[in-house]
Amino acid sequence: MKSNDIKIINPSNRLLSLDVFRGITIAAMVLVNNPGSWDFAYAPLKHSKWDGLTPTDLIFPFFMFIMGISMYLSYKKFDFKFSGQTMIKLLRRAVFLFLIGLFLIWLGLLFKQLNGLRNTETDVIQKIIQAATNLENLRILGVLQRLAIVSFIGSVIVLLVRSIYIPWIIGICLVFYYFIISVTGSYFENDTNIVTIIDRAIIGPAHMYTDHLPNGSKFIFDPLGLLSTIPCIAHVLIGFLVGKIISESKDNNQRIQKIFIVGTIILLIGFLLDYGFPINKKMWSSSYVLVSCGLGSLLLGLLIWIIDIKGYKRWSVFFESFGVNPMFIYVISAILGTLISGIEFSTNDHWTSVKSIAYQNWLNPFFGNYFGSLVFAILFVLINWVVGHLLFKRKIFIKL
């Protein structure tokens, strides 16, 4: 990270509703990613098994939708001018984000492999080297990797293409993806699904996510795969158009009227499309894109009404602390989550971690399985909020 990536900025120049919306998504992302036990997470805090939608399925697409809005507001300052220097900056940021995502996955794999070498007759240094250099099962794609790819492609499109043509590109992305899935009959989680076929051929099964089917069997399918990146581009571009509405509207009342209308139309189309291409987060179906963007638009309009029109802002400080440094907080939470669950030590003749002790020994006996798991996740969110709030109070934005 370069020194000029850390900036002290006046938050008053930022759109508060957007920061709060972004903060809500990051706080929710940290919450659902860190239960006390994955076996005892409430159903709304889990992803849908295949077709369908849970609140958790909305978190990541909301963030990409917001990213598209931010693109418009950011690039408008430079009149959407594209240059070789801009291309280098975009490419450099994309590579940086991709590498951070790889690092987070590698860190989790490192501790998993170290714990697996616990009983081998080698010294500590050799174990660390062996675990650190064994990349045979390193997953290539992940959350930050997808953000890196989509933000780069989306940025290039909006800087090279006039905004009047963006809806056409959105339509092409969604219809093309629908066509590919329909022609190949890839509606189901099996080995003939074109999404996983492409990932297996290019990435390799060893570097993909291993999913679990309802019958308990394992199936190699990456929900953040290559082909499903196509509808994600549409996701960002829809956010870009909503950013255009925000920027060009005269006042907040006009903004929310237009955002509510657009959001309702997109949501309706998405639900209608569900009959042909079911809402599916793992496949990132075209209907899923439209429904999540529609709901995101409605939530943003509601936040603008609550915060900017009615002036109810005191409650939003908690989420604003997340929203002004979203990527940094996400990375910190991922590292902390890996450390407290991955570093194990011997106690009472068995190995355990800080997370296991906190949940199993303290929270579970008092709150029970499910609620104790939720309390752990909430406490974890609060720990990360402290970090975010300290940066927020000092008006420090860390760009990744």
NUGU-67706 format. One record per residue (C-alpha): x, y, z. Coordinates in steps of 0.25 Angstrom, whole numbers, plus 2048, in hexadecimal, padded with zeros to 3 digits. Each point is the difference from the previous one (the first is absolute). Layout:
// NUGU-67706
<r><c1>X</c1><c2>Y</c2><c3>Z</c3></r>
...
END
This chain:
// NUGU-67706
<r><c1>800</c1><c2>800</c2><c3>800</c3></r>
<r><c1>806</c1><c2>80E</c2><c3>7FC</c3></r>
<r><c1>800</c1><c2>80C</c2><c3>809</c3></r>
<r><c1>7F7</c1><c2>807</c2><c3>7F7</c3></r>
<r><c1>7F5</c1><c2>7F5</c2><c3>801</c3></r>
<r><c1>7FE</c1><c2>805</c2><c3>80F</c3></r>
<r><c1>7F8</c1><c2>80E</c2><c3>7FF</c3></r>
<r><c1>7FA</c1><c2>809</c2><c3>80A</c3></r>
<r><c1>7F3</c1><c2>805</c2><c3>7FA</c3></r>
<r><c1>7F5</c1><c2>808</c2><c3>805</c3></r>
<r><c1>7F4</c1><c2>7F7</c2><c3>800</c3></r>
<r><c1>7F6</c1><c2>80B</c2><c3>7FE</c3></r>
<r><c1>804</c1><c2>7FF</c2><c3>7F1</c3></r>
<r><c1>7FB</c1><c2>7F2</c2><c3>7FF</c3></r>
<r><c1>7F2</c1><c2>7FB</c2><c3>7FE</c3></r>
<r><c1>7FC</c1><c2>7FB</c2><c3>80E</c3></r>
<r><c1>7F5</c1><c2>7F7</c2><c3>7FC</c3></r>
<r><c1>809</c1><c2>7F9</c2><c3>7F7</c3></r>
<r><c1>80B</c1><c2>7FE</c2><c3>80B</c3></r>
<r><c1>7F5</c1><c2>7FB</c2><c3>809</c3></r>
<r><c1>7FB</c1><c2>7F6</c2><c3>7F6</c3></r>
<r><c1>80E</c1><c2>7FC</c2><c3>7FD</c3></r>
<r><c1>803</c1><c2>7FE</c2><c3>80F</c3></r>
<r><c1>7F3</c1><c2>7F8</c2><c3>802</c3></r>
<r><c1>805</c1><c2>7F6</c2><c3>7F5</c3></r>
<r><c1>80E</c1><c2>7FF</c2><c3>806</c3></r>
<r><c1>7FB</c1><c2>7FE</c2><c3>80E</c3></r>
<r><c1>7F6</c1><c2>7F5</c2><c3>7FB</c3></r>
<r><c1>80B</c1><c2>7FA</c2><c3>7F8</c3></r>
<r><c1>809</c1><c2>7FF</c2><c3>80D</c3></r>
<r><c1>7F4</c1><c2>7FB</c2><c3>808</c3></r>
<r><c1>7FC</c1><c2>7F4</c2><c3>7F6</c3></r>
<r><c1>80F</c1><c2>7FC</c2><c3>7FE</c3></r>
<r><c1>803</c1><c2>7FE</c2><c3>80F</c3></r>
<r><c1>7F6</c1><c2>7F8</c2><c3>807</c3></r>
<r><c1>804</c1><c2>7F9</c2><c3>80D</c3></r>
<r><c1>7FD</c1><c2>7F3</c2><c3>7F9</c3></r>
<r><c1>7FD</c1><c2>7FE</c2><c3>7F1</c3></r>
<r><c1>7F7</c1><c2>7F4</c2><c3>805</c3></r>
<r><c1>7F7</c1><c2>809</c2><c3>808</c3></r>
<r><c1>7FE</c1><c2>80D</c2><c3>7F8</c3></r>
<r><c1>7F2</c1><c2>804</c2><c3>7FE</c3></r>
<r><c1>7FA</c1><c2>7FE</c2><c3>7F2</c3></r>
<r><c1>7FF</c1><c2>80F</c2><c3>7FC</c3></r>
<r><c1>80F</c1><c2>801</c2><c3>803</c3></r>
<r><c1>803</c1><c2>7F5</c2><c3>7F6</c3></r>
<r><c1>800</c1><c2>800</c2><c3>7F1</c3></r>
<r><c1>7F5</c1><c2>7F8</c2><c3>7F9</c3></r>
<r><c1>804</c1><c2>7F2</c2><c3>7FC</c3></r>
<r><c1>7FD</c1><c2>802</c2><c3>7F1</c3></r>
<r><c1>7F4</c1><c2>807</c2><c3>7FB</c3></r>
<r><c1>7FA</c1><c2>80B</c2><c3>809</c3></r>
<r><c1>804</c1><c2>80C</c2><c3>808</c3></r>
<r><c1>804</c1><c2>803</c2><c3>80E</c3></r>
<r><c1>804</c1><c2>80D</c2><c3>806</c3></r>
<r><c1>80E</c1><c2>7FB</c2><c3>800</c3></r>
<r><c1>7FF</c1><c2>7FF</c2><c3>7F1</c3></r>
<r><c1>7FE</c1><c2>80F</c2><c3>7FF</c3></r>
<r><c1>80C</c1><c2>805</c2><c3>807</c3></r>
<r><c1>80B</c1><c2>7FE</c2><c3>7F5</c3></r>
<r><c1>7F7</c1><c2>804</c2><c3>7F4</c3></r>
<r><c1>7FC</c1><c2>80D</c2><c3>808</c3></r>
<r><c1>80F</c1><c2>803</c2><c3>802</c3></r>
<r><c1>803</c1><c2>7FF</c2><c3>7F1</c3></r>
<r><c1>7F3</c1><c2>808</c2><c3>7FD</c3></r>
<r><c1>806</c1><c2>80B</c2><c3>809</c3></r>
<r><c1>80D</c1><c2>7FF</c2><c3>7F9</c3></r>
<r><c1>7F9</c1><c2>803</c2><c3>7F3</c3></r>
<r><c1>7FA</c1><c2>80C</c2><c3>806</c3></r>
<r><c1>80D</c1><c2>805</c2><c3>806</c3></r>
<r><c1>806</c1><c2>7FE</c2><c3>7F2</c3></r>
<r><c1>7F7</c1><c2>80B</c2><c3>7FA</c3></r>
<r><c1>802</c1><c2>809</c2><c3>80B</c3></r>
<r><c1>80F</c1><c2>7FF</c2><c3>800</c3></r>
<r><c1>803</c1><c2>800</c2><c3>7F1</c3></r>
<r><c1>7F6</c1><c2>80C</c2><c3>7FE</c3></r>
<r><c1>80A</c1><c2>808</c2><c3>807</c3></r>
<r><c1>80A</c1><c2>7FD</c2><c3>7F5</c3></r>
<r><c1>7F5</c1><c2>802</c2><c3>7F5</c3></r>
<r><c1>802</c1><c2>7F1</c2><c3>7FD</c3></r>
<r><c1>80D</c1><c2>802</c2><c3>7F9</c3></r>
<r><c1>808</c1><c2>7F4</c2><c3>7FC</c3></r>
<r><c1>80F</c1><c2>7FF</c2><c3>7FE</c3></r>
<r><c1>80B</c1><c2>7F7</c2><c3>800</c3></r>
<r><c1>804</c1><c2>804</c2><c3>80E</c3></r>
<r><c1>7F1</c1><c2>7FD</c2><c3>805</c3></r>
<r><c1>801</c1><c2>7F3</c2><c3>7FA</c3></r>
<r><c1>80D</c1><c2>7FD</c2><c3>807</c3></r>
<r><c1>7FA</c1><c2>805</c2><c3>80D</c3></r>
<r><c1>7F4</c1><c2>7F7</c2><c3>7FE</c3></r>
<r><c1>808</c1><c2>7F4</c2><c3>7FD</c3></r>
<r><c1>809</c1><c2>802</c2><c3>80C</c3></r>
<r><c1>7F5</c1><c2>801</c2><c3>809</c3></r>
<r><c1>7F9</c1><c2>7F4</c2><c3>7FB</c3></r>
<r><c1>80D</c1><c2>7F8</c2><c3>801</c3></r>
<r><c1>802</c1><c2>805</c2><c3>80E</c3></r>
<r><c1>7F2</c1><c2>7FC</c2><c3>804</c3></r>
<r><c1>801</c1><c2>7F2</c2><c3>7FA</c3></r>
<r><c1>80D</c1><c2>7FE</c2><c3>807</c3></r>
<r><c1>7FA</c1><c2>804</c2><c3>80D</c3></r>
<r><c1>7F5</c1><c2>7F6</c2><c3>7FE</c3></r>
<r><c1>80A</c1><c2>7F5</c2><c3>7FD</c3></r>
<r><c1>808</c1><c2>803</c2><c3>80C</c3></r>
<r><c1>7F3</c1><c2>7FF</c2><c3>809</c3></r>
<r><c1>7FD</c1><c2>7F2</c2><c3>7FA</c3></r>
<r><c1>80F</c1><c2>7FC</c2><c3>802</c3></r>
<r><c1>800</c1><c2>805</c2><c3>80E</c3></r>
<r><c1>7F4</c1><c2>7F7</c2><c3>804</c3></r>
<r><c1>807</c1><c2>7F4</c2><c3>7F8</c3></r>
<r><c1>80D</c1><c2>802</c2><c3>807</c3></r>
<r><c1>7FA</c1><c2>7FE</c2><c3>80E</c3></r>
<r><c1>7F8</c1><c2>7F4</c2><c3>7FB</c3></r>
<r><c1>80C</c1><c2>7FA</c2><c3>7FB</c3></r>
<r><c1>809</c1><c2>803</c2><c3>80C</c3></r>
<r><c1>7F5</c1><c2>7FA</c2><c3>809</c3></r>
<r><c1>801</c1><c2>7F4</c2><c3>7F7</c3></r>
<r><c1>80F</c1><c2>7FF</c2><c3>802</c3></r>
<r><c1>7FF</c1><c2>801</c2><c3>80F</c3></r>
<r><c1>803</c1><c2>7F1</c2><c3>803</c3></r>
<r><c1>80B</c1><c2>7FF</c2><c3>7F5</c3></r>
<r><c1>80F</c1><c2>7FE</c2><c3>804</c3></r>
<r><c1>805</c1><c2>80D</c2><c3>7FB</c3></r>
<r><c1>805</c1><c2>80D</c2><c3>806</c3></r>
<r><c1>7F7</c1><c2>80C</c2><c3>801</c3></r>
<r><c1>807</c1><c2>808</c2><c3>7F5</c3></r>
<r><c1>7FF</c1><c2>7F4</c2><c3>7F6</c3></r>
<r><c1>7F1</c1><c2>7FF</c2><c3>803</c3></r>
<r><c1>7FE</c1><c2>80E</c2><c3>7FD</c3></r>
<r><c1>808</c1><c2>800</c2><c3>7F3</c3></r>
<r><c1>7F9</c1><c2>7F3</c2><c3>7FC</c3></r>
<r><c1>7F2</c1><c2>806</c2><c3>803</c3></r>
<r><c1>803</c1><c2>80E</c2><c3>7FA</c3></r>
<r><c1>805</c1><c2>7FA</c2><c3>7F3</c3></r>
<r><c1>7F6</c1><c2>7F5</c2><c3>7FE</c3></r>
<r><c1>7F6</c1><c2>807</c2><c3>7F6</c3></r>
<r><c1>7FA</c1><c2>7F4</c2><c3>7FA</c3></r>
<r><c1>7F2</c1><c2>803</c2><c3>806</c3></r>
<r><c1>801</c1><c2>80F</c2><c3>800</c3></r>
<r><c1>7F2</c1><c2>805</c2><c3>7FB</c3></r>
<r><c1>803</c1><c2>80B</c2><c3>7F5</c3></r>
<r><c1>7F3</c1><c2>807</c2><c3>800</c3></r>
<r><c1>7F9</c1><c2>807</c2><c3>80C</c3></r>
<r><c1>7F8</c1><c2>80D</c2><c3>804</c3></r>
<r><c1>80C</c1><c2>80A</c2><c3>7FE</c3></r>
<r><c1>804</c1><c2>7F9</c2><c3>7F3</c3></r>
<r><c1>7F2</c1><c2>801</c2><c3>7FA</c3></r>
<r><c1>800</c1><c2>80F</c2><c3>805</c3></r>
<r><c1>80D</c1><c2>802</c2><c3>7F9</c3></r>
<r><c1>7FC</c1><c2>7FA</c2><c3>7F3</c3></r>
<r><c1>7F2</c1><c2>807</c2><c3>7FF</c3></r>
<r><c1>805</c1><c2>80D</c2><c3>805</c3></r>
<r><c1>80A</c1><c2>800</c2><c3>7F5</c3></r>
<r><c1>7F7</c1><c2>7FC</c2><c3>7F5</c3></r>
<r><c1>7F5</c1><c2>809</c2><c3>805</c3></r>
<r><c1>809</c1><c2>80C</c2><c3>801</c3></r>
<r><c1>806</c1><c2>7FE</c2><c3>7F2</c3></r>
<r><c1>7F2</c1><c2>7FF</c2><c3>7FA</c3></r>
<r><c1>7FA</c1><c2>80C</c2><c3>807</c3></r>
<r><c1>80C</c1><c2>809</c2><c3>7FC</c3></r>
<r><c1>800</c1><c2>7FB</c2><c3>7F1</c3></r>
<r><c1>7F1</c1><c2>7FF</c2><c3>7FE</c3></r>
<r><c1>7F6</c1><c2>80B</c2><c3>800</c3></r>
<r><c1>7F6</c1><c2>7FE</c2><c3>80B</c3></r>
<r><c1>7F5</c1><c2>800</c2><c3>7F6</c3></r>
<r><c1>805</c1><c2>7F2</c2><c3>7FC</c3></r>
<r><c1>802</c1><c2>7FA</c2><c3>80E</c3></r>
<r><c1>7F2</c1><c2>7FB</c2><c3>800</c3></r>
<r><c1>802</c1><c2>7F8</c2><c3>7F4</c3></r>
<r><c1>80D</c1><c2>7FA</c2><c3>805</c3></r>
<r><c1>7F8</c1><c2>7FC</c2><c3>80D</c3></r>
<r><c1>7F6</c1><c2>7F9</c2><c3>7F7</c3></r>
<r><c1>80A</c1><c2>7F9</c2><c3>7F8</c3></r>
<r><c1>808</c1><c2>7FB</c2><c3>80C</c3></r>
<r><c1>7F3</c1><c2>7FA</c2><c3>807</c3></r>
<r><c1>7FA</c1><c2>7FB</c2><c3>7F3</c3></r>
<r><c1>80D</c1><c2>7F9</c2><c3>7FB</c3></r>
<r><c1>802</c1><c2>7FA</c2><c3>80E</c3></r>
<r><c1>7F1</c1><c2>7FB</c2><c3>800</c3></r>
<r><c1>802</c1><c2>7FA</c2><c3>7F2</c3></r>
<r><c1>80D</c1><c2>7F9</c2><c3>803</c3></r>
<r><c1>7F9</c1><c2>7FA</c2><c3>80D</c3></r>
<r><c1>7F4</c1><c2>7FC</c2><c3>7F8</c3></r>
<r><c1>806</c1><c2>7FA</c2><c3>7F4</c3></r>
<r><c1>809</c1><c2>7F7</c2><c3>809</c3></r>
<r><c1>7F5</c1><c2>7FD</c2><c3>80A</c3></r>
<r><c1>809</c1><c2>804</c2><c3>80B</c3></r>
<r><c1>7F5</c1><c2>803</c2><c3>80A</c3></r>
<r><c1>805</c1><c2>7F6</c2><c3>80A</c3></r>
<r><c1>80C</c1><c2>7FD</c2><c3>809</c3></r>
<r><c1>806</c1><c2>7F4</c2><c3>7F9</c3></r>
<r><c1>80C</c1><c2>7FD</c2><c3>7F7</c3></r>
<r><c1>7FA</c1><c2>804</c2><c3>7F3</c3></r>
<r><c1>7FE</c1><c2>80F</c2><c3>805</c3></r>
<r><c1>807</c1><c2>809</c2><c3>7F6</c3></r>
<r><c1>804</c1><c2>809</c2><c3>80B</c3></r>
<r><c1>808</c1><c2>7F5</c2><c3>808</c3></r>
<r><c1>805</c1><c2>7FA</c2><c3>7F2</c3></r>
<r><c1>807</c1><c2>80D</c2><c3>7FC</c3></r>
<r><c1>806</c1><c2>802</c2><c3>80E</c3></r>
<r><c1>805</c1><c2>7F2</c2><c3>801</c3></r>
<r><c1>806</c1><c2>801</c2><c3>7F2</c3></r>
<r><c1>807</c1><c2>80E</c2><c3>803</c3></r>
<r><c1>803</c1><c2>800</c2><c3>80F</c3></r>
<r><c1>800</c1><c2>7F1</c2><c3>803</c3></r>
<r><c1>7F8</c1><c2>7F9</c2><c3>80B</c3></r>
<r><c1>80B</c1><c2>801</c2><c3>80A</c3></r>
<r><c1>7FF</c1><c2>80F</c2><c3>800</c3></r>
<r><c1>7F0</c1><c2>801</c2><c3>801</c3></r>
<r><c1>7F6</c1><c2>801</c2><c3>80B</c3></r>
<r><c1>7FB</c1><c2>7F2</c2><c3>805</c3></r>
<r><c1>7F1</c1><c2>801</c2><c3>802</c3></r>
<r><c1>7F7</c1><c2>7F6</c2><c3>808</c3></r>
<r><c1>7F3</c1><c2>7FB</c2><c3>7FA</c3></r>
<r><c1>7F4</c1><c2>7FE</c2><c3>809</c3></r>
<r><c1>803</c1><c2>7F1</c2><c3>800</c3></r>
<r><c1>80D</c1><c2>802</c2><c3>806</c3></r>
<r><c1>809</c1><c2>7FD</c2><c3>7F4</c3></r>
<r><c1>80B</c1><c2>80A</c2><c3>7FC</c3></r>
<r><c1>7FF</c1><c2>807</c2><c3>7F2</c3></r>
<r><c1>80B</c1><c2>80A</c2><c3>7FB</c3></r>
<r><c1>7F8</c1><c2>80C</c2><c3>7FC</c3></r>
<r><c1>806</c1><c2>80E</c2><c3>802</c3></r>
<r><c1>7F5</c1><c2>80B</c2><c3>802</c3></r>
<r><c1>80A</c1><c2>80A</c2><c3>7FC</c3></r>
<r><c1>804</c1><c2>7FA</c2><c3>7F3</c3></r>
<r><c1>804</c1><c2>806</c2><c3>7F3</c3></r>
<r><c1>7F3</c1><c2>7FF</c2><c3>7F7</c3></r>
<r><c1>7F7</c1><c2>805</c2><c3>80B</c3></r>
<r><c1>809</c1><c2>80D</c2><c3>800</c3></r>
<r><c1>7F8</c1><c2>804</c2><c3>7F4</c3></r>
<r><c1>7F3</c1><c2>803</c2><c3>807</c3></r>
<r><c1>808</c1><c2>807</c2><c3>80B</c3></r>
<r><c1>805</c1><c2>80A</c2><c3>7F6</c3></r>
<r><c1>7F1</c1><c2>804</c2><c3>7FE</c3></r>
<r><c1>7FF</c1><c2>801</c2><c3>80F</c3></r>
<r><c1>80A</c1><c2>80B</c2><c3>800</c3></r>
<r><c1>7FB</c1><c2>807</c2><c3>7F4</c3></r>
<r><c1>7F2</c1><c2>800</c2><c3>806</c3></r>
<r><c1>806</c1><c2>807</c2><c3>80C</c3></r>
<r><c1>807</c1><c2>80A</c2><c3>7F7</c3></r>
<r><c1>7F3</c1><c2>804</c2><c3>7FA</c3></r>
<r><c1>7FA</c1><c2>802</c2><c3>80E</c3></r>
<r><c1>80C</c1><c2>809</c2><c3>803</c3></r>
<r><c1>7FC</c1><c2>808</c2><c3>7F4</c3></r>
<r><c1>7F2</c1><c2>802</c2><c3>805</c3></r>
<r><c1>806</c1><c2>804</c2><c3>80D</c3></r>
<r><c1>80A</c1><c2>80A</c2><c3>7FA</c3></r>
<r><c1>7F6</c1><c2>806</c2><c3>7F6</c3></r>
<r><c1>7F4</c1><c2>802</c2><c3>809</c3></r>
<r><c1>7FD</c1><c2>80E</c2><c3>805</c3></r>
<r><c1>7FC</c1><c2>7FC</c2><c3>80F</c3></r>
<r><c1>7FF</c1><c2>7F4</c2><c3>809</c3></r>
<r><c1>7F1</c1><c2>7FF</c2><c3>7FD</c3></r>
<r><c1>802</c1><c2>7FF</c2><c3>7F1</c3></r>
<r><c1>80B</c1><c2>7F6</c2><c3>803</c3></r>
<r><c1>7F8</c1><c2>7F6</c2><c3>808</c3></r>
<r><c1>7F4</c1><c2>801</c2><c3>7F7</c3></r>
<r><c1>809</c1><c2>7FC</c2><c3>7F4</c3></r>
<r><c1>807</c1><c2>7F5</c2><c3>808</c3></r>
<r><c1>7F4</c1><c2>7FA</c2><c3>805</c3></r>
<r><c1>7FA</c1><c2>800</c2><c3>7F2</c3></r>
<r><c1>80C</c1><c2>7F9</c2><c3>7FA</c3></r>
<r><c1>802</c1><c2>7F7</c2><c3>80B</c3></r>
<r><c1>7F1</c1><c2>7FB</c2><c3>800</c3></r>
<r><c1>801</c1><c2>7FE</c2><c3>7F1</c3></r>
<r><c1>80D</c1><c2>7F8</c2><c3>801</c3></r>
<r><c1>7FB</c1><c2>7F8</c2><c3>80B</c3></r>
<r><c1>7F3</c1><c2>7FC</c2><c3>7F9</c3></r>
<r><c1>808</c1><c2>7FC</c2><c3>7F3</c3></r>
<r><c1>809</c1><c2>7F8</c2><c3>809</c3></r>
<r><c1>7F5</c1><c2>7F8</c2><c3>807</c3></r>
<r><c1>7F9</c1><c2>7FE</c2><c3>7F2</c3></r>
<r><c1>80D</c1><c2>7FA</c2><c3>7FB</c3></r>
<r><c1>801</c1><c2>7F7</c2><c3>80C</c3></r>
<r><c1>7F6</c1><c2>7F7</c2><c3>7F9</c3></r>
<r><c1>80A</c1><c2>7FE</c2><c3>7F4</c3></r>
<r><c1>80D</c1><c2>801</c2><c3>807</c3></r>
<r><c1>7FE</c1><c2>7FE</c2><c3>80F</c3></r>
<r><c1>806</c1><c2>80A</c2><c3>80A</c3></r>
<r><c1>80D</c1><c2>7F9</c2><c3>804</c3></r>
<r><c1>80C</c1><c2>807</c2><c3>807</c3></r>
<r><c1>80A</c1><c2>7F4</c2><c3>7FD</c3></r>
<r><c1>7FD</c1><c2>801</c2><c3>7F1</c3></r>
<r><c1>7FF</c1><c2>80F</c2><c3>801</c3></r>
<r><c1>7F4</c1><c2>7FF</c2><c3>7F7</c3></r>
<r><c1>7FA</c1><c2>80C</c2><c3>7F8</c3></r>
<r><c1>7F4</c1><c2>800</c2><c3>809</c3></r>
<r><c1>808</c1><c2>801</c2><c3>80C</c3></r>
<r><c1>808</c1><c2>80C</c2><c3>7FB</c3></r>
<r><c1>7F3</c1><c2>807</c2><c3>7FD</c3></r>
<r><c1>7F9</c1><c2>7FC</c2><c3>80D</c3></r>
<r><c1>80C</c1><c2>804</c2><c3>809</c3></r>
<r><c1>802</c1><c2>80D</c2><c3>7F8</c3></r>
<r><c1>7F1</c1><c2>803</c2><c3>801</c3></r>
<r><c1>800</c1><c2>7FE</c2><c3>80F</c3></r>
<r><c1>80D</c1><c2>808</c2><c3>801</c3></r>
<r><c1>7FA</c1><c2>80C</c2><c3>7FA</c3></r>
<r><c1>7F4</c1><c2>7FF</c2><c3>809</c3></r>
<r><c1>809</c1><c2>7FF</c2><c3>80C</c3></r>
<r><c1>809</c1><c2>80C</c2><c3>7FB</c3></r>
<r><c1>7F3</c1><c2>808</c2><c3>7FE</c3></r>
<r><c1>7FB</c1><c2>7FD</c2><c3>80E</c3></r>
<r><c1>80E</c1><c2>804</c2><c3>806</c3></r>
<r><c1>800</c1><c2>80D</c2><c3>7F8</c3></r>
<r><c1>7F2</c1><c2>803</c2><c3>805</c3></r>
<r><c1>803</c1><c2>7FD</c2><c3>80F</c3></r>
<r><c1>80E</c1><c2>806</c2><c3>801</c3></r>
<r><c1>800</c1><c2>80C</c2><c3>7F6</c3></r>
<r><c1>7F1</c1><c2>804</c2><c3>7FF</c3></r>
<r><c1>7FB</c1><c2>7FD</c2><c3>80E</c3></r>
<r><c1>80E</c1><c2>802</c2><c3>807</c3></r>
<r><c1>800</c1><c2>7F4</c2><c3>808</c3></r>
<r><c1>80F</c1><c2>7FE</c2><c3>801</c3></r>
<r><c1>805</c1><c2>7FD</c2><c3>80E</c3></r>
<r><c1>7FD</c1><c2>7F1</c2><c3>7FE</c3></r>
<r><c1>808</c1><c2>7FF</c2><c3>7F3</c3></r>
<r><c1>80E</c1><c2>804</c2><c3>807</c3></r>
<r><c1>802</c1><c2>7F1</c2><c3>803</c3></r>
<r><c1>7FF</c1><c2>7FC</c2><c3>7F1</c3></r>
<r><c1>807</c1><c2>80C</c2><c3>7FB</c3></r>
<r><c1>80C</c1><c2>7FC</c2><c3>807</c3></r>
<r><c1>800</c1><c2>7F3</c2><c3>7F8</c3></r>
<r><c1>7FC</c1><c2>808</c2><c3>7F3</c3></r>
<r><c1>80C</c1><c2>809</c2><c3>7FF</c3></r>
<r><c1>80A</c1><c2>7F5</c2><c3>800</c3></r>
<r><c1>7F9</c1><c2>7F4</c2><c3>7FB</c3></r>
<r><c1>80B</c1><c2>7F8</c2><c3>7F9</c3></r>
<r><c1>80A</c1><c2>803</c2><c3>80B</c3></r>
<r><c1>7F6</c1><c2>7FB</c2><c3>80B</c3></r>
<r><c1>7FC</c1><c2>7F4</c2><c3>7F7</c3></r>
<r><c1>80F</c1><c2>7FC</c2><c3>7FF</c3></r>
<r><c1>803</c1><c2>802</c2><c3>80F</c3></r>
<r><c1>7F3</c1><c2>7F8</c2><c3>804</c3></r>
<r><c1>805</c1><c2>7F5</c2><c3>7F7</c3></r>
<r><c1>80E</c1><c2>7FF</c2><c3>805</c3></r>
<r><c1>7FB</c1><c2>801</c2><c3>80F</c3></r>
<r><c1>7F6</c1><c2>7F5</c2><c3>7FD</c3></r>
<r><c1>80A</c1><c2>7F7</c2><c3>7FA</c3></r>
<r><c1>80A</c1><c2>803</c2><c3>80C</c3></r>
<r><c1>7F6</c1><c2>7FD</c2><c3>80B</c3></r>
<r><c1>7FB</c1><c2>7F3</c2><c3>7FA</c3></r>
<r><c1>80D</c1><c2>7FB</c2><c3>7F9</c3></r>
<r><c1>80A</c1><c2>802</c2><c3>80B</c3></r>
<r><c1>7FE</c1><c2>7F4</c2><c3>809</c3></r>
<r><c1>807</c1><c2>7FC</c2><c3>80D</c3></r>
<r><c1>7FF</c1><c2>7F5</c2><c3>80A</c3></r>
<r><c1>7F7</c1><c2>800</c2><c3>80C</c3></r>
<r><c1>7FB</c1><c2>7F5</c2><c3>808</c3></r>
<r><c1>806</c1><c2>7F5</c2><c3>7F7</c3></r>
<r><c1>7FA</c1><c2>806</c2><c3>7F4</c3></r>
<r><c1>802</c1><c2>80B</c2><c3>7F6</c3></r>
<r><c1>7F7</c1><c2>80C</c2><c3>7FF</c3></r>
<r><c1>7FF</c1><c2>80E</c2><c3>7FB</c3></r>
<r><c1>7FC</c1><c2>80D</c2><c3>806</c3></r>
<r><c1>7F3</c1><c2>800</c2><c3>7F8</c3></r>
<r><c1>7FD</c1><c2>7F2</c2><c3>805</c3></r>
<r><c1>802</c1><c2>804</c2><c3>80F</c3></r>
<r><c1>7F8</c1><c2>80D</c2><c3>7FE</c3></r>
<r><c1>7F4</c1><c2>7F8</c2><c3>7FA</c3></r>
<r><c1>800</c1><c2>7F2</c2><c3>806</c3></r>
<r><c1>805</c1><c2>804</c2><c3>80E</c3></r>
<r><c1>7FA</c1><c2>80E</c2><c3>802</c3></r>
<r><c1>7F5</c1><c2>803</c2><c3>7F7</c3></r>
<r><c1>7FA</c1><c2>7F3</c2><c3>7FD</c3></r>
<r><c1>7FD</c1><c2>7FB</c2><c3>80E</c3></r>
<r><c1>7F9</c1><c2>80E</c2><c3>803</c3></r>
<r><c1>7F9</c1><c2>803</c2><c3>7F3</c3></r>
<r><c1>7FE</c1><c2>7F2</c2><c3>7FA</c3></r>
<r><c1>805</c1><c2>7FB</c2><c3>7F2</c3></r>
<r><c1>7F9</c1><c2>80A</c2><c3>7F6</c3></r>
<r><c1>7FF</c1><c2>80C</c2><c3>808</c3></r>
<r><c1>80E</c1><c2>7FE</c2><c3>806</c3></r>
<r><c1>805</c1><c2>7FF</c2><c3>7F2</c3></r>
<r><c1>7F9</c1><c2>80D</c2><c3>7FC</c3></r>
<r><c1>805</c1><c2>807</c2><c3>80D</c3></r>
<r><c1>80F</c1><c2>7FC</c2><c3>7FC</c3></r>
<r><c1>7FD</c1><c2>806</c2><c3>7F2</c3></r>
<r><c1>7FB</c1><c2>80D</c2><c3>806</c3></r>
<r><c1>80C</c1><c2>802</c2><c3>809</c3></r>
<r><c1>809</c1><c2>7FD</c2><c3>7F4</c3></r>
<r><c1>7F9</c1><c2>80B</c2><c3>7F9</c3></r>
<r><c1>802</c1><c2>80A</c2><c3>80B</c3></r>
<r><c1>80F</c1><c2>7FD</c2><c3>801</c3></r>
<r><c1>801</c1><c2>804</c2><c3>7F2</c3></r>
<r><c1>7F7</c1><c2>80C</c2><c3>802</c3></r>
<r><c1>80A</c1><c2>805</c2><c3>80A</c3></r>
<r><c1>80B</c1><c2>800</c2><c3>7F6</c3></r>
<r><c1>7F7</c1><c2>807</c2><c3>7F5</c3></r>
<r><c1>7FB</c1><c2>80A</c2><c3>80A</c3></r>
<r><c1>80E</c1><c2>804</c2><c3>804</c3></r>
<r><c1>803</c1><c2>803</c2><c3>7F2</c3></r>
<r><c1>7F3</c1><c2>807</c2><c3>7FE</c3></r>
<r><c1>802</c1><c2>809</c2><c3>80C</c3></r>
<r><c1>80D</c1><c2>804</c2><c3>7FA</c3></r>
<r><c1>7FA</c1><c2>802</c2><c3>7F2</c3></r>
<r><c1>80A</c1><c2>7F6</c2><c3>7FA</c3></r>
<r><c1>7FB</c1><c2>7F9</c2><c3>7F4</c3></r>
<r><c1>809</c1><c2>7F4</c2><c3>7FC</c3></r>
<r><c1>7FF</c1><c2>7FD</c2><c3>7F1</c3></r>
<r><c1>802</c1><c2>7F1</c2><c3>7FB</c3></r>
END
